[in-house]
Amino acid sequence: MHHCTSLEELGFKCNPASTKSRYRAIIFKMLPNLLKLDGLSLSERDQSTVDRDQMEMSHEMIQNYVKA
């Protein structure tokens, strides 16, 4: 998702990937300039997950969901 560098807000709630745990942290990690996801800013819990790199879904899985 390197081509989404100016993306600041994204709605992802209706996407099947949003049912996965830690999907918010994954999206925020992939889009470091993102300010809000589903109307909410990056939480401390999300940031902690990003910092520890505890991702349940691969980047490829997220990219496939975004393309769908």
PQR file with spaces between the fields and no chain letter, atoms N, CA, C, O and H, PARSE charges and radii, in Angstrom:
ATOM       1  N    MET     1       0.817   -1.186    0.000 -0.4000 1.5000
ATOM       2  CA   MET     1       0.000    0.000    0.000 -0.0000 2.0000
ATOM       3  C    MET     1       0.862    1.250    0.000  0.5500 1.7000
ATOM       4  O    MET     1       0.461    2.288    0.528 -0.5500 1.4000
ATOM       5  N    HIS     2       2.024    1.154   -0.581 -0.4000 1.5000
ATOM       6  CA   HIS     2       2.938    2.286   -0.626 -0.0000 2.0000
ATOM       7  C    HIS     2       2.385    3.460   -1.415  0.5500 1.7000
ATOM       8  O    HIS     2       2.885    4.577   -1.277 -0.5500 1.4000
ATOM       9  H    HIS     2       2.349    0.312   -1.010  0.4000 1.0000
ATOM      10  N    HIS     3       1.381    3.242   -2.227 -0.4000 1.5000
ATOM      11  CA   HIS     3       0.800    4.313   -3.032 -0.0000 2.0000
ATOM      12  C    HIS     3      -0.266    5.109   -2.276  0.5500 1.7000
ATOM      13  O    HIS     3      -0.842    6.037   -2.845 -0.5500 1.4000
ATOM      14  H    HIS     3       0.975    2.335   -2.339  0.4000 1.0000
ATOM      15  N    CYS     4      -0.540    4.782   -1.039 -0.4000 1.5000
ATOM      16  CA   CYS     4      -1.548    5.471   -0.222 -0.0000 2.0000
ATOM      17  C    CYS     4      -0.894    6.367    0.827  0.5500 1.7000
ATOM      18  O    CYS     4      -1.420    6.500    1.932 -0.5500 1.4000
ATOM      19  H    CYS     4      -0.072    4.028   -0.577  0.4000 1.0000
ATOM      20  N    THR     5       0.214    6.966    0.509 -0.4000 1.5000
ATOM      21  CA   THR     5       0.980    7.710    1.500 -0.0000 2.0000
ATOM      22  C    THR     5       0.266    8.950    2.025  0.5500 1.7000
ATOM      23  O    THR     5       0.564    9.391    3.135 -0.5500 1.4000
ATOM      24  H    THR     5       0.641    6.858   -0.389  0.4000 1.0000
ATOM      25  N    SER     6      -0.662    9.526    1.272 -0.4000 1.5000
ATOM      26  CA   SER     6      -1.350   10.730    1.743 -0.0000 2.0000
ATOM      27  C    SER     6      -2.703   10.413    2.381  0.5500 1.7000
ATOM      28  O    SER     6      -3.420   11.329    2.784 -0.5500 1.4000
ATOM      29  H    SER     6      -0.904    9.168    0.370  0.4000 1.0000
ATOM      30  N    LEU     7      -3.056    9.156    2.477 -0.4000 1.5000
ATOM      31  CA   LEU     7      -4.330    8.754    3.075 -0.0000 2.0000
ATOM      32  C    LEU     7      -4.308    9.043    4.576  0.5500 1.7000
ATOM      33  O    LEU     7      -3.420    8.582    5.293 -0.5500 1.4000
ATOM      34  H    LEU     7      -2.474    8.411    2.150  0.4000 1.0000
ATOM      35  N    GLU     8      -5.294    9.810    5.042 -0.4000 1.5000
ATOM      36  CA   GLU     8      -5.355   10.176    6.454 -0.0000 2.0000
ATOM      37  C    GLU     8      -6.532    9.556    7.186  0.5500 1.7000
ATOM      38  O    GLU     8      -6.505    9.430    8.411 -0.5500 1.4000
ATOM      39  H    GLU     8      -6.015   10.185    4.460  0.4000 1.0000
ATOM      40  N    GLU     9      -7.561    9.168    6.452 -0.4000 1.5000
ATOM      41  CA   GLU     9      -8.742    8.583    7.100 -0.0000 2.0000
ATOM      42  C    GLU     9      -9.281    7.459    6.225  0.5500 1.7000
ATOM      43  O    GLU     9      -9.319    7.569    4.999 -0.5500 1.4000
ATOM      44  H    GLU     9      -7.583    9.270    5.458  0.4000 1.0000
ATOM      45  N    LEU    10      -9.697    6.370    6.880 -0.4000 1.5000
ATOM      46  CA   LEU    10     -10.161    5.191    6.155 -0.0000 2.0000
ATOM      47  C    LEU    10     -11.304    4.536    6.915  0.5500 1.7000
ATOM      48  O    LEU    10     -11.227    4.357    8.131 -0.5500 1.4000
ATOM      49  H    LEU    10      -9.666    6.281    7.875  0.4000 1.0000
ATOM      50  N    GLY    11     -12.360    4.179    6.201 -0.4000 1.5000
ATOM      51  CA   GLY    11     -13.451    3.413    6.786 -0.0000 2.0000
ATOM      52  C    GLY    11     -13.291    1.954    6.379  0.5500 1.7000
ATOM      53  O    GLY    11     -13.215    1.647    5.189 -0.5500 1.4000
ATOM      54  H    GLY    11     -12.423    4.325    5.213  0.4000 1.0000
ATOM      55  N    PHE    12     -13.241    1.070    7.339 -0.4000 1.5000
ATOM      56  CA   PHE    12     -12.929   -0.337    7.065 -0.0000 2.0000
ATOM      57  C    PHE    12     -13.908   -1.285    7.739  0.5500 1.7000
ATOM      58  O    PHE    12     -13.768   -2.502    7.611 -0.5500 1.4000
ATOM      59  H    PHE    12     -13.303    1.319    8.305  0.4000 1.0000
ATOM      60  N    LYS    13     -14.906   -0.752    8.462 -0.4000 1.5000
ATOM      61  CA   LYS    13     -15.786   -1.583    9.283 -0.0000 2.0000
ATOM      62  C    LYS    13     -16.537   -2.659    8.519  0.5500 1.7000
ATOM      63  O    LYS    13     -16.709   -3.757    9.048 -0.5500 1.4000
ATOM      64  H    LYS    13     -15.020    0.236    8.566  0.4000 1.0000
ATOM      65  N    CYS    14     -16.986   -2.399    7.316 -0.4000 1.5000
ATOM      66  CA   CYS    14     -17.761   -3.383    6.557 -0.0000 2.0000
ATOM      67  C    CYS    14     -16.877   -4.358    5.792  0.5500 1.7000
ATOM      68  O    CYS    14     -17.386   -5.272    5.143 -0.5500 1.4000
ATOM      69  H    CYS    14     -16.846   -1.507    6.886  0.4000 1.0000
ATOM      70  N    ASN    15     -15.582   -4.179    5.857 -0.4000 1.5000
ATOM      71  CA   ASN    15     -14.661   -5.067    5.173 -0.0000 2.0000
ATOM      72  C    ASN    15     -14.486   -6.334    6.011  0.5500 1.7000
ATOM      73  O    ASN    15     -14.368   -6.247    7.234 -0.5500 1.4000
ATOM      74  H    ASN    15     -15.169   -3.437    6.384  0.4000 1.0000
ATOM      75  N    PRO    16     -14.469   -7.508    5.376 -0.5600 1.5000
ATOM      76  CA   PRO    16     -14.299   -8.759    6.137  0.2800 2.0000
ATOM      77  C    PRO    16     -13.050   -8.791    7.015  0.5500 1.7000
ATOM      78  O    PRO    16     -13.027   -9.498    8.023 -0.5500 1.4000
ATOM      79  N    ALA    17     -12.031   -8.052    6.658 -0.4000 1.5000
ATOM      80  CA   ALA    17     -10.804   -8.034    7.467 -0.0000 2.0000
ATOM      81  C    ALA    17     -11.043   -7.428    8.839  0.5500 1.7000
ATOM      82  O    ALA    17     -10.291   -7.700    9.775 -0.5500 1.4000
ATOM      83  H    ALA    17     -12.049   -7.478    5.840  0.4000 1.0000
ATOM      84  N    SER    18     -12.079   -6.613    8.970 -0.4000 1.5000
ATOM      85  CA   SER    18     -12.329   -5.954   10.253 -0.0000 2.0000
ATOM      86  C    SER    18     -12.807   -6.924   11.328  0.5500 1.7000
ATOM      87  O    SER    18     -12.915   -6.545   12.494 -0.5500 1.4000
ATOM      88  H    SER    18     -12.690   -6.393    8.210  0.4000 1.0000
ATOM      89  N    THR    19     -13.091   -8.152   10.959 -0.4000 1.5000
ATOM      90  CA   THR    19     -13.490   -9.162   11.948 -0.0000 2.0000
ATOM      91  C    THR    19     -12.272   -9.820   12.594  0.5500 1.7000
ATOM      92  O    THR    19     -12.404  -10.530   13.591 -0.5500 1.4000
ATOM      93  H    THR    19     -13.003   -8.460   10.012  0.4000 1.0000
ATOM      94  N    LYS    20     -11.106   -9.588   12.036 -0.4000 1.5000
ATOM      95  CA   LYS    20      -9.872  -10.171   12.573 -0.0000 2.0000
ATOM      96  C    LYS    20      -9.387   -9.356   13.762  0.5500 1.7000
ATOM      97  O    LYS    20      -9.512   -8.131   13.780 -0.5500 1.4000
ATOM      98  H    LYS    20     -10.999   -9.011   11.226  0.4000 1.0000
ATOM      99  N    SER    21      -8.842  -10.033   14.740 -0.4000 1.5000
ATOM     100  CA   SER    21      -8.299   -9.295   15.883 -0.0000 2.0000
ATOM     101  C    SER    21      -7.086   -8.498   15.429  0.5500 1.7000
ATOM     102  O    SER    21      -6.322   -8.931   14.566 -0.5500 1.4000
ATOM     103  H    SER    21      -8.741  -11.027   14.726  0.4000 1.0000
ATOM     104  N    ARG    22      -6.930   -7.354   16.013 -0.4000 1.5000
ATOM     105  CA   ARG    22      -5.801   -6.457   15.752 -0.0000 2.0000
ATOM     106  C    ARG    22      -5.783   -5.879   14.339  0.5500 1.7000
ATOM     107  O    ARG    22      -4.744   -5.392   13.892 -0.5500 1.4000
ATOM     108  H    ARG    22      -7.551   -7.002   16.714  0.4000 1.0000
ATOM     109  N    TYR    23      -6.907   -5.922   13.629 -0.4000 1.5000
ATOM     110  CA   TYR    23      -6.905   -5.386   12.268 -0.0000 2.0000
ATOM     111  C    TYR    23      -6.556   -3.893   12.276  0.5500 1.7000
ATOM     112  O    TYR    23      -5.908   -3.399   11.353 -0.5500 1.4000
ATOM     113  H    TYR    23      -7.751   -6.318   13.992  0.4000 1.0000
ATOM     114  N    ARG    24      -6.987   -3.180   13.322 -0.4000 1.5000
ATOM     115  CA   ARG    24      -6.701   -1.749   13.387 -0.0000 2.0000
ATOM     116  C    ARG    24      -5.193   -1.499   13.444  0.5500 1.7000
ATOM     117  O    ARG    24      -4.670   -0.640   12.734 -0.5500 1.4000
ATOM     118  H    ARG    24      -7.514   -3.581   14.071  0.4000 1.0000
ATOM     119  N    ALA    25      -4.513   -2.246   14.280 -0.4000 1.5000
ATOM     120  CA   ALA    25      -3.062   -2.084   14.401 -0.0000 2.0000
ATOM     121  C    ALA    25      -2.368   -2.411   13.089  0.5500 1.7000
ATOM     122  O    ALA    25      -1.407   -1.746   12.703 -0.5500 1.4000
ATOM     123  H    ALA    25      -4.938   -2.944   14.856  0.4000 1.0000
ATOM     124  N    ILE    26      -2.850   -3.420   12.415 -0.4000 1.5000
ATOM     125  CA   ILE    26      -2.251   -3.822   11.144 -0.0000 2.0000
ATOM     126  C    ILE    26      -2.386   -2.702   10.119  0.5500 1.7000
ATOM     127  O    ILE    26      -1.426   -2.355    9.432 -0.5500 1.4000
ATOM     128  H    ILE    26      -3.631   -3.961   12.728  0.4000 1.0000
ATOM     129  N    ILE    27      -3.592   -2.142   10.025 -0.4000 1.5000
ATOM     130  CA   ILE    27      -3.831   -1.073    9.059 -0.0000 2.0000
ATOM     131  C    ILE    27      -2.982    0.152    9.405  0.5500 1.7000
ATOM     132  O    ILE    27      -2.359    0.746    8.525 -0.5500 1.4000
ATOM     133  H    ILE    27      -4.372   -2.424   10.583  0.4000 1.0000
ATOM     134  N    PHE    28      -2.958    0.528   10.687 -0.4000 1.5000
ATOM     135  CA   PHE    28      -2.147    1.675   11.083 -0.0000 2.0000
ATOM     136  C    PHE    28      -0.666    1.435   10.801  0.5500 1.7000
ATOM     137  O    PHE    28       0.047    2.372   10.442 -0.5500 1.4000
ATOM     138  H    PHE    28      -3.464    0.046   11.401  0.4000 1.0000
ATOM     139  N    LYS    29      -0.196    0.219   10.951 -0.4000 1.5000
ATOM     140  CA   LYS    29       1.219   -0.078   10.661 -0.0000 2.0000
ATOM     141  C    LYS    29       1.486    0.036    9.156  0.5500 1.7000
ATOM     142  O    LYS    29       2.524    0.550    8.740 -0.5500 1.4000
ATOM     143  H    LYS    29      -0.775   -0.543   11.242  0.4000 1.0000
ATOM     144  N    MET    30       0.555   -0.438    8.361 -0.4000 1.5000
ATOM     145  CA   MET    30       0.742   -0.395    6.911 -0.0000 2.0000
ATOM     146  C    MET    30       0.600    1.017    6.352  0.5500 1.7000
ATOM     147  O    MET    30       1.190    1.349    5.324 -0.5500 1.4000
ATOM     148  H    MET    30      -0.288   -0.856    8.699  0.4000 1.0000
ATOM     149  N    LEU    31      -0.182    1.837    7.030 -0.4000 1.5000
ATOM     150  CA   LEU    31      -0.428    3.208    6.569 -0.0000 2.0000
ATOM     151  C    LEU    31      -0.001    4.179    7.682  0.5500 1.7000
ATOM     152  O    LEU    31      -0.857    4.708    8.390 -0.5500 1.4000
ATOM     153  H    LEU    31      -0.662    1.567    7.865  0.4000 1.0000
ATOM     154  N    PRO    32       1.284    4.416    7.842 -0.5600 1.5000
ATOM     155  CA   PRO    32       1.774    5.198    8.978  0.2800 2.0000
ATOM     156  C    PRO    32       1.276    6.640    9.022  0.5500 1.7000
ATOM     157  O    PRO    32       1.329    7.258   10.086 -0.5500 1.4000
ATOM     158  N    ASN    33       0.801    7.197    7.924 -0.4000 1.5000
ATOM     159  CA   ASN    33       0.283    8.564    7.921 -0.0000 2.0000
ATOM     160  C    ASN    33      -1.211    8.619    8.228  0.5500 1.7000
ATOM     161  O    ASN    33      -1.791    9.702    8.301 -0.5500 1.4000
ATOM     162  H    ASN    33       0.758    6.695    7.060  0.4000 1.0000
ATOM     163  N    LEU    34      -1.828    7.466    8.405 -0.4000 1.5000
ATOM     164  CA   LEU    34      -3.258    7.402    8.693 -0.0000 2.0000
ATOM     165  C    LEU    34      -3.545    8.013   10.069  0.5500 1.7000
ATOM     166  O    LEU    34      -2.892    7.680   11.058 -0.5500 1.4000
ATOM     167  H    LEU    34      -1.357    6.586    8.345  0.4000 1.0000
ATOM     168  N    LEU    35      -4.526    8.905   10.109 -0.4000 1.5000
ATOM     169  CA   LEU    35      -4.896    9.560   11.367 -0.0000 2.0000
ATOM     170  C    LEU    35      -6.098    8.900   12.021  0.5500 1.7000
ATOM     171  O    LEU    35      -6.183    8.819   13.246 -0.5500 1.4000
ATOM     172  H    LEU    35      -5.056    9.175    9.305  0.4000 1.0000
ATOM     173  N    LYS    36      -7.040    8.421   11.185 -0.4000 1.5000
ATOM     174  CA   LYS    36      -8.249    7.796   11.724 -0.0000 2.0000
ATOM     175  C    LYS    36      -8.622    6.570   10.913  0.5500 1.7000
ATOM     176  O    LYS    36      -8.511    6.548    9.687 -0.5500 1.4000
ATOM     177  H    LYS    36      -6.970    8.486   10.190  0.4000 1.0000
ATOM     178  N    LEU    37      -9.068    5.553   11.631 -0.4000 1.5000
ATOM     179  CA   LEU    37      -9.580    4.329   11.021 -0.0000 2.0000
ATOM     180  C    LEU    37     -10.950    4.076   11.616  0.5500 1.7000
ATOM     181  O    LEU    37     -11.099    3.979   12.834 -0.5500 1.4000
ATOM     182  H    LEU    37      -9.159    5.570   12.627  0.4000 1.0000
ATOM     183  N    ASP    38     -11.942    3.969   10.764 -0.4000 1.5000
ATOM     184  CA   ASP    38     -13.328    3.791   11.213 -0.0000 2.0000
ATOM     185  C    ASP    38     -13.753    4.911   12.163  0.5500 1.7000
ATOM     186  O    ASP    38     -14.507    4.681   13.109 -0.5500 1.4000
ATOM     187  H    ASP    38     -11.822    4.047    9.774  0.4000 1.0000
ATOM     188  N    GLY    39     -13.264    6.119   11.901 -0.4000 1.5000
ATOM     189  CA   GLY    39     -13.635    7.283   12.687 -0.0000 2.0000
ATOM     190  C    GLY    39     -12.887    7.447   13.993  0.5500 1.7000
ATOM     191  O    GLY    39     -13.145    8.393   14.738 -0.5500 1.4000
ATOM     192  H    GLY    39     -12.652    6.305   11.133  0.4000 1.0000
ATOM     193  N    LEU    40     -11.965    6.544   14.285 -0.4000 1.5000
ATOM     194  CA   LEU    40     -11.235    6.590   15.558 -0.0000 2.0000
ATOM     195  C    LEU    40      -9.736    6.734   15.315  0.5500 1.7000
ATOM     196  O    LEU    40      -9.182    6.155   14.381 -0.5500 1.4000
ATOM     197  H    LEU    40     -11.756    5.776   13.680  0.4000 1.0000
ATOM     198  N    SER    41      -9.098    7.513   16.170 -0.4000 1.5000
ATOM     199  CA   SER    41      -7.643    7.671   16.112 -0.0000 2.0000
ATOM     200  C    SER    41      -6.958    6.411   16.623  0.5500 1.7000
ATOM     201  O    SER    41      -7.598    5.536   17.206 -0.5500 1.4000
ATOM     202  H    SER    41      -9.547    7.984   16.929  0.4000 1.0000
ATOM     203  N    LEU    42      -5.666    6.331   16.398 -0.4000 1.5000
ATOM     204  CA   LEU    42      -4.860    5.216   16.887 -0.0000 2.0000
ATOM     205  C    LEU    42      -4.901    5.193   18.410  0.5500 1.7000
ATOM     206  O    LEU    42      -4.537    6.175   19.057 -0.5500 1.4000
ATOM     207  H    LEU    42      -5.146    7.043   15.924  0.4000 1.0000
ATOM     208  N    SER    43      -5.337    4.087   18.979 -0.4000 1.5000
ATOM     209  CA   SER    43      -5.417    3.974   20.435 -0.0000 2.0000
ATOM     210  C    SER    43      -4.069    3.515   20.998  0.5500 1.7000
ATOM     211  O    SER    43      -3.194    3.063   20.259 -0.5500 1.4000
ATOM     212  H    SER    43      -5.633    3.289   18.454  0.4000 1.0000
ATOM     213  N    GLU    44      -3.923    3.640   22.301 -0.4000 1.5000
ATOM     214  CA   GLU    44      -2.693    3.164   22.949 -0.0000 2.0000
ATOM     215  C    GLU    44      -2.538    1.662   22.753  0.5500 1.7000
ATOM     216  O    GLU    44      -1.427    1.168   22.565 -0.5500 1.4000
ATOM     217  H    GLU    44      -4.633    4.007   22.900  0.4000 1.0000
ATOM     218  N    ARG    45      -3.647    0.940   22.797 -0.4000 1.5000
ATOM     219  CA   ARG    45      -3.602   -0.513   22.601 -0.0000 2.0000
ATOM     220  C    ARG    45      -3.137   -0.841   21.188  0.5500 1.7000
ATOM     221  O    ARG    45      -2.292   -1.715   20.991 -0.5500 1.4000
ATOM     222  H    ARG    45      -4.550    1.341   22.949  0.4000 1.0000
ATOM     223  N    ASP    46      -3.700   -0.127   20.196 -0.4000 1.5000
ATOM     224  CA   ASP    46      -3.267   -0.338   18.814 -0.0000 2.0000
ATOM     225  C    ASP    46      -1.782   -0.037   18.675  0.5500 1.7000
ATOM     226  O    ASP    46      -1.048   -0.803   18.051 -0.5500 1.4000
ATOM     227  H    ASP    46      -4.385    0.583   20.356  0.4000 1.0000
ATOM     228  N    GLN    47      -1.335    1.076   19.253 -0.4000 1.5000
ATOM     229  CA   GLN    47       0.067    1.469   19.149 -0.0000 2.0000
ATOM     230  C    GLN    47       0.972    0.433   19.805  0.5500 1.7000
ATOM     231  O    GLN    47       2.041    0.118   19.283 -0.5500 1.4000
ATOM     232  H    GLN    47      -1.931    1.698   19.760  0.4000 1.0000
ATOM     233  N    SER    48       0.553   -0.086   20.926 -0.4000 1.5000
ATOM     234  CA   SER    48       1.325   -1.107   21.614 -0.0000 2.0000
ATOM     235  C    SER    48       1.477   -2.343   20.738  0.5500 1.7000
ATOM     236  O    SER    48       2.554   -2.935   20.674 -0.5500 1.4000
ATOM     237  H    SER    48      -0.316    0.170   21.350  0.4000 1.0000
ATOM     238  N    THR    49       0.405   -2.731   20.066 -0.4000 1.5000
ATOM     239  CA   THR    49       0.446   -3.889   19.170 -0.0000 2.0000
ATOM     240  C    THR    49       1.362   -3.622   17.991  0.5500 1.7000
ATOM     241  O    THR    49       2.143   -4.488   17.596 -0.5500 1.4000
ATOM     242  H    THR    49      -0.471   -2.250   20.118  0.4000 1.0000
ATOM     243  N    VAL    50       1.266   -2.418   17.427 -0.4000 1.5000
ATOM     244  CA   VAL    50       2.140   -2.047   16.312 -0.0000 2.0000
ATOM     245  C    VAL    50       3.596   -2.082   16.768  0.5500 1.7000
ATOM     246  O    VAL    50       4.453   -2.622   16.069 -0.5500 1.4000
ATOM     247  H    VAL    50       0.631   -1.715   17.749  0.4000 1.0000
ATOM     248  N    ASP    51       3.877   -1.514   17.929 -0.4000 1.5000
ATOM     249  CA   ASP    51       5.250   -1.468   18.434 -0.0000 2.0000
ATOM     250  C    ASP    51       5.834   -2.857   18.662  0.5500 1.7000
ATOM     251  O    ASP    51       7.016   -3.087   18.404 -0.5500 1.4000
ATOM     252  H    ASP    51       3.180   -1.075   18.497  0.4000 1.0000
ATOM     253  N    ARG    52       5.013   -3.775   19.142 -0.4000 1.5000
ATOM     254  CA   ARG    52       5.492   -5.139   19.407 -0.0000 2.0000
ATOM     255  C    ARG    52       5.425   -6.011   18.162  0.5500 1.7000
ATOM     256  O    ARG    52       5.921   -7.138   18.152 -0.5500 1.4000
ATOM     257  H    ARG    52       4.053   -3.588   19.352  0.4000 1.0000
ATOM     258  N    ASP    53       4.803   -5.476   17.106 -0.4000 1.5000
ATOM     259  CA   ASP    53       4.677   -6.189   15.838 -0.0000 2.0000
ATOM     260  C    ASP    53       3.932   -7.509   16.008  0.5500 1.7000
ATOM     261  O    ASP    53       4.307   -8.517   15.409 -0.5500 1.4000
ATOM     262  H    ASP    53       4.400   -4.561   17.114  0.4000 1.0000
ATOM     263  N    GLN    54       2.893   -7.506   16.813 -0.4000 1.5000
ATOM     264  CA   GLN    54       2.084   -8.703   17.028 -0.0000 2.0000
ATOM     265  C    GLN    54       0.912   -8.700   16.045  0.5500 1.7000
ATOM     266  O    GLN    54      -0.209   -8.332   16.398 -0.5500 1.4000
ATOM     267  H    GLN    54       2.588   -6.687   17.299  0.4000 1.0000
ATOM     268  N    MET    55       1.180   -9.100   14.851 -0.4000 1.5000
ATOM     269  CA   MET    55       0.179   -9.054   13.806 -0.0000 2.0000
ATOM     270  C    MET    55      -0.331  -10.451   13.487  0.5500 1.7000
ATOM     271  O    MET    55       0.451  -11.374   13.254 -0.5500 1.4000
ATOM     272  H    MET    55       2.090   -9.398   14.565  0.4000 1.0000
ATOM     273  N    GLU    56      -1.628  -10.591   13.480 -0.4000 1.5000
ATOM     274  CA   GLU    56      -2.255  -11.872   13.195 -0.0000 2.0000
ATOM     275  C    GLU    56      -2.434  -12.087   11.693  0.5500 1.7000
ATOM     276  O    GLU    56      -2.445  -13.223   11.221 -0.5500 1.4000
ATOM     277  H    GLU    56      -2.263   -9.842   13.669  0.4000 1.0000
ATOM     278  N    MET    57      -2.574  -10.996   10.950 -0.4000 1.5000
ATOM     279  CA   MET    57      -2.785  -11.081    9.510 -0.0000 2.0000
ATOM     280  C    MET    57      -1.536  -10.578    8.795  0.5500 1.7000
ATOM     281  O    MET    57      -0.874   -9.649    9.257 -0.5500 1.4000
ATOM     282  H    MET    57      -2.566  -10.072   11.333  0.4000 1.0000
ATOM     283  N    SER    58      -1.229  -11.189    7.686 -0.4000 1.5000
ATOM     284  CA   SER    58      -0.078  -10.744    6.913 -0.0000 2.0000
ATOM     285  C    SER    58      -0.450   -9.506    6.095  0.5500 1.7000
ATOM     286  O    SER    58      -1.628   -9.216    5.884 -0.5500 1.4000
ATOM     287  H    SER    58      -1.767  -11.944    7.310  0.4000 1.0000
ATOM     288  N    HIS    59       0.560   -8.796    5.647 -0.4000 1.5000
ATOM     289  CA   HIS    59       0.318   -7.629    4.799 -0.0000 2.0000
ATOM     290  C    HIS    59      -0.399   -8.044    3.516  0.5500 1.7000
ATOM     291  O    HIS    59      -1.243   -7.306    3.007 -0.5500 1.4000
ATOM     292  H    HIS    59       1.516   -9.032    5.819  0.4000 1.0000
ATOM     293  N    GLU    60      -0.068   -9.207    3.004 -0.4000 1.5000
ATOM     294  CA   GLU    60      -0.702   -9.689    1.779 -0.0000 2.0000
ATOM     295  C    GLU    60      -2.195   -9.918    1.982  0.5500 1.7000
ATOM     296  O    GLU    60      -2.993   -9.619    1.094 -0.5500 1.4000
ATOM     297  H    GLU    60       0.618   -9.806    3.417  0.4000 1.0000
ATOM     298  N    MET    61      -2.575  -10.443    3.136 -0.4000 1.5000
ATOM     299  CA   MET    61      -3.994  -10.676    3.425 -0.0000 2.0000
ATOM     300  C    MET    61      -4.750   -9.349    3.440  0.5500 1.7000
ATOM     301  O    MET    61      -5.837   -9.242    2.872 -0.5500 1.4000
ATOM     302  H    MET    61      -1.926  -10.686    3.857  0.4000 1.0000
ATOM     303  N    ILE    62      -4.179   -8.352    4.082 -0.4000 1.5000
ATOM     304  CA   ILE    62      -4.832   -7.032    4.139 -0.0000 2.0000
ATOM     305  C    ILE    62      -4.934   -6.454    2.731  0.5500 1.7000
ATOM     306  O    ILE    62      -5.981   -5.924    2.359 -0.5500 1.4000
ATOM     307  H    ILE    62      -3.296   -8.439    4.543  0.4000 1.0000
ATOM     308  N    GLN    63      -3.877   -6.547    1.953 -0.4000 1.5000
ATOM     309  CA   GLN    63      -3.921   -5.996    0.597 -0.0000 2.0000
ATOM     310  C    GLN    63      -4.996   -6.679   -0.231  0.5500 1.7000
ATOM     311  O    GLN    63      -5.668   -6.023   -1.027 -0.5500 1.4000
ATOM     312  H    GLN    63      -3.026   -6.977    2.256  0.4000 1.0000
ATOM     313  N    ASN    64      -5.169   -7.972   -0.062 -0.4000 1.5000
ATOM     314  CA   ASN    64      -6.222   -8.675   -0.792 -0.0000 2.0000
ATOM     315  C    ASN    64      -7.608   -8.207   -0.360  0.5500 1.7000
ATOM     316  O    ASN    64      -8.502   -8.081   -1.197 -0.5500 1.4000
ATOM     317  H    ASN    64      -4.623   -8.505    0.584  0.4000 1.0000
ATOM     318  N    TYR    65      -7.802   -7.948    0.929 -0.4000 1.5000
ATOM     319  CA   TYR    65      -9.082   -7.432    1.403 -0.0000 2.0000
ATOM     320  C    TYR    65      -9.343   -6.034    0.865  0.5500 1.7000
ATOM     321  O    TYR    65     -10.473   -5.708    0.501 -0.5500 1.4000
ATOM     322  H    TYR    65      -7.076   -8.050    1.609  0.4000 1.0000
ATOM     323  N    VAL    66      -8.303   -5.208    0.813 -0.4000 1.5000
ATOM     324  CA   VAL    66      -8.471   -3.844    0.343 -0.0000 2.0000
ATOM     325  C    VAL    66      -8.826   -3.837   -1.139  0.5500 1.7000
ATOM     326  O    VAL    66      -9.631   -3.016   -1.578 -0.5500 1.4000
ATOM     327  H    VAL    66      -7.386   -5.474    1.109  0.4000 1.0000
ATOM     328  N    LYS    67      -8.235   -4.738   -1.911 -0.4000 1.5000
ATOM     329  CA   LYS    67      -8.521   -4.810   -3.340 -0.0000 2.0000
ATOM     330  C    LYS    67      -9.929   -5.284   -3.630  0.5500 1.7000
ATOM     331  O    LYS    67     -10.511   -4.924   -4.653 -0.5500 1.4000
ATOM     332  H    LYS    67      -7.581   -5.405   -1.555  0.4000 1.0000
ATOM     333  N    ALA    68     -10.491   -6.105   -2.719 -0.4000 1.5000
ATOM     334  CA   ALA    68     -11.816   -6.680   -2.961 -0.0000 2.0000
ATOM     335  C    ALA    68     -12.920   -5.660   -2.900  0.5500 1.7000
ATOM     336  O    ALA    68     -14.088   -6.002   -3.084 -0.5500 1.4000
ATOM     337  H    ALA    68     -10.018   -6.397   -1.888  0.4000 1.0000
